[in-house]
Amino acid sequence: MKNKHVFFFILGLGIFLTGCGVTTEPIDENTTGFFSQYLVYPFSYLIKVIAEYFNGNYGVSIILMTILVRLCIMPMMLKQSKNQISLKEKMAVIQPEIDKIKKKYEGKNDKQIKEKIQQETIEVYSKFKLNPLSSLGCLPMLIQLPILMGFYLAIMRTSEIGDHSFLWFSLGEANVLLALIAAVIYFLQFQTTQLGIETQQGQGMIKMMGYLSPILIGVFSLTLPAALPLYWTVGGIFLILQTFLSKYLYQSQPKTALSISVKK
């Protein structure tokens, strides 16, 4: 499973699960449960501290906390993007040799031939010291998920947020315009991830999740307090900028040493 499959699957699943039946019971220092005590409550506490610093402005607090959380996990996201781009470059170099193996045994489908194809393919990967599975880097996504979910739940369970307004909307009530903005931002975020990517086999799943996630965000934002689509909007804008940064840092670099050595 490629990184973007993992990202959009986790995003869609996370939105679906958090929009369906998650407790909104206010959280404080006495709340029980490991996840609540050590992840959700610290986020809730920081939201309140920052809001107090800005004269009770919880909208500003959510924006700043969202940026802070995203900055903390950005190194993992950038490393993941770098690994994916590097893997793509290496696969482009290796693919002609893989195609030669397939052409060599074209039309032969018995068990022994399949084993030979598999063995020769493994030898090609070994020759270039490439392990596609280890290069995918799913672990960073699994590390990020509890952090993002903890912050999301902190917003939902910090009761003080619902008593305040920000810009033109109440943070404790649903806002149609903000819901639309959040959906559009995540649609644009998906589009930025697709820039410079050629249409390939297996892109259907990516596109499906890419279109489904903004729809889910928009639908849930119509019924959830506006503090949540505010969080999604700021997070989406941050991801757009982060995507452009990763493309600038890694896709503009010279060809990898692997590419050069193969051409020689």
C-alpha positions in Angstrom: 0.0 0.0 0.0 1.5 3.3 -1.0 1.8 6.3 1.3 -1.0 8.3 -0.2 -3.3 5.2 0.1 -2.4 5.1 3.8 -2.8 8.8 4.3 -6.2 9.2 2.7 -7.5 5.9 4.2 -6.5 7.1 7.7 -7.9 10.5 7.1 -11.2 9.2 5.8 -11.5 6.6 8.5 -10.5 9.0 11.2 -13.1 11.6 10.1 -15.8 8.9 9.9 -15.0 7.4 13.3 -14.7 10.7 15.1 -17.9 12.0 13.5 -19.9 8.9 14.7 -20.4 8.4 18.4 -17.2 9.9 20.0 -17.8 11.3 23.5 -18.1 15.0 23.9 -18.0 14.8 27.7 -15.9 17.8 29.0 -12.4 16.8 30.0 -10.3 18.0 33.0 -7.4 16.8 35.2 -9.7 14.2 36.9 -10.8 12.5 33.7 -9.8 8.8 33.7 -8.3 6.8 30.9 -4.7 6.6 29.6 -5.4 8.3 26.3 -7.6 11.0 27.8 -5.1 11.8 30.7 -1.9 11.8 28.8 -2.8 13.1 25.3 -6.3 14.6 25.1 -6.1 16.6 28.4 -2.6 18.1 27.8 -3.9 19.4 24.4 -7.1 20.8 26.1 -5.0 22.5 28.8 -2.7 24.2 26.2 -5.7 25.4 24.2 -7.0 27.1 27.4 -3.7 28.6 28.3 -3.1 30.1 24.9 -6.7 31.4 24.7 -6.2 33.1 28.1 -3.0 34.7 26.8 -5.0 36.2 23.9 -7.8 37.5 26.1 -10.0 34.5 25.8 -9.8 34.2 22.0 -10.3 30.4 21.5 -10.3 30.8 17.7 -6.7 32.2 17.8 -5.8 29.4 20.2 -7.1 26.7 17.9 -5.3 28.2 15.0 -2.0 28.5 16.8 -2.3 25.0 18.4 -3.1 23.5 15.0 0.0 25.1 13.5 2.1 23.9 16.4 0.9 20.3 16.2 1.5 20.3 12.4 5.0 21.7 12.9 5.8 19.0 15.4 4.8 16.2 13.0 6.1 17.9 9.8 9.6 16.3 10.0 8.0 12.9 9.8 5.7 14.0 6.9 8.7 15.4 5.0 10.8 12.4 5.6 7.9 10.2 4.3 7.6 12.4 1.2 11.3 12.2 0.6 11.2 8.4 0.9 8.3 8.2 -1.5 9.9 10.4 -4.1 13.2 8.5 -3.8 11.4 5.2 -4.2 9.6 6.5 -7.3 13.0 7.6 -8.9 14.6 4.2 -8.1 11.6 2.3 -9.5 11.8 4.3 -12.7 15.4 3.0 -13.1 14.6 -0.6 -12.2 11.3 -0.9 -14.1 13.0 -1.6 -17.5 14.8 -4.6 -16.1 11.5 -5.8 -14.5 9.8 -5.4 -17.9 12.6 -7.5 -19.6 11.9 -10.3 -17.2 8.2 -10.2 -17.9 8.9 -10.1 -21.7 11.3 -13.0 -21.3 8.6 -15.3 -20.0 5.7 -13.8 -21.8 2.9 -16.3 -22.5 4.2 -18.8 -20.0 2.1 -19.2 -16.9 3.0 -22.5 -15.2 4.1 -22.6 -11.6 7.8 -23.0 -12.3 7.9 -20.0 -14.6 6.1 -17.9 -12.0 8.7 -18.9 -9.5 11.5 -17.9 -11.9 9.9 -14.5 -12.5 9.6 -14.0 -8.8 13.2 -15.0 -8.1 14.7 -12.9 -10.9 12.6 -9.9 -9.8 14.0 -10.3 -6.3 17.5 -10.5 -7.7 16.9 -7.2 -9.5 15.8 -5.5 -6.3 18.8 -7.0 -4.4 21.2 -5.8 -7.1 20.1 -2.2 -6.5 19.7 -2.7 -2.8 16.1 -1.7 -2.8 13.3 -3.0 -0.6 10.0 -1.3 -1.7 8.2 -2.4 1.5 10.7 -0.8 3.8 10.7 2.4 1.7 7.0 3.0 2.0 7.3 4.3 5.6 3.9 3.6 7.0 5.2 3.9 10.6 5.2 7.7 10.6 1.5 7.7 9.7 0.7 5.4 12.6 2.7 7.7 15.0 0.9 10.8 13.8 -2.7 9.4 14.0 -2.9 9.3 17.9 -1.5 12.8 18.0 -4.0 14.2 15.5 -6.9 12.3 17.1 -5.9 13.5 20.6 -5.9 17.1 19.4 -9.2 16.6 17.6 -10.8 15.2 20.8 -9.3 18.0 22.9 -11.2 20.5 20.8 -14.4 18.5 21.1 -14.1 18.1 24.9 -12.9 21.5 25.9 -16.3 23.0 27.0 -15.0 26.6 27.2 -14.6 26.7 23.4 -18.3 26.5 22.8 -19.0 29.7 24.8 -16.9 31.9 22.5 -17.0 33.3 19.0 -14.4 33.9 16.4 -14.7 36.2 13.3 -18.3 35.9 12.1 -19.2 32.5 13.7 -19.8 30.9 17.1 -17.2 28.2 17.9 -19.9 26.1 19.6 -22.4 26.1 16.7 -22.3 24.7 13.2 -21.5 27.2 10.4 -22.4 26.4 6.8 -19.9 28.8 5.2 -17.0 27.5 7.3 -18.1 23.9 6.5 -17.9 24.7 2.8 -14.5 26.4 3.2 -13.1 23.4 5.1 -14.3 21.0 2.3 -12.8 23.2 -0.4 -9.5 23.5 1.4 -9.1 19.7 1.7 -10.1 19.2 -2.0 -7.4 21.7 -2.9 -5.0 19.9 -0.6 -5.7 16.6 -2.5 -5.1 18.4 -5.8 -1.7 19.7 -4.7 -0.6 16.1 -3.9 -1.4 15.1 -7.4 0.6 17.8 -9.1 3.4 16.3 -11.3 2.1 12.7 -10.8 1.4 10.7 -13.9 -1.8 8.6 -14.1 -0.8 5.1 -13.1 -2.5 1.8 -12.4 -4.0 1.8 -8.9 -4.6 5.5 -8.8 -8.4 4.9 -8.6 -8.2 4.2 -4.8 -6.2 7.4 -4.2 -8.6 9.5 -6.2 -11.6 8.0 -4.5 -10.3 8.8 -1.1 -9.1 12.2 -2.3 -12.7 13.1 -3.3 -14.3 11.3 -0.4 -12.4 13.1 2.4 -13.5 16.6 1.5 -17.1 15.4 1.2 -16.9 13.7 4.7 -15.3 16.9 6.2 -18.1 19.0 4.6 -20.9 16.8 5.8 -19.7 16.4 9.3 -18.9 20.2 9.5 -22.5 20.9 8.9 -23.5 19.3 12.2 -20.4 19.7 14.4 -19.3 22.9 16.3 -17.5 25.4 14.1 -14.3 24.9 16.1 -13.7 21.6 14.3 -14.0 22.9 10.7 -11.8 25.8 11.8 -9.2 23.2 12.8 -9.6 21.3 9.6 -9.3 24.5 7.5 -6.1 25.6 9.2 -4.7 22.1 9.0 -5.6 21.8 5.3 -3.9 25.1 4.5 -0.8 23.9 6.4 -0.8 20.6 4.4 -1.0 22.5 1.1 2.1 24.6 2.0 3.8 21.5 3.3 3.2 19.6 0.1 4.6 22.5 -2.0 7.7 22.5 0.3 8.3 18.8 0.0 8.0 19.0 -3.8 10.4 22.0 -3.9 12.9 20.2 -1.6 12.9 16.8 -3.1 11.5 16.8 -6.6 13.9 19.6 -7.7 17.0 17.7 -6.6 19.3 16.0 -9.1 18.9 12.4 -10.0 19.8 9.9 -7.3 23.1 8.1 -7.2 21.3 5.0 -8.2 20.1 6.6 -11.4 23.6 7.7 -12.3 25.2 4.4 -11.6 22.7 2.5 -13.7 23.2 4.8 -16.7 26.9 4.2 -16.5 
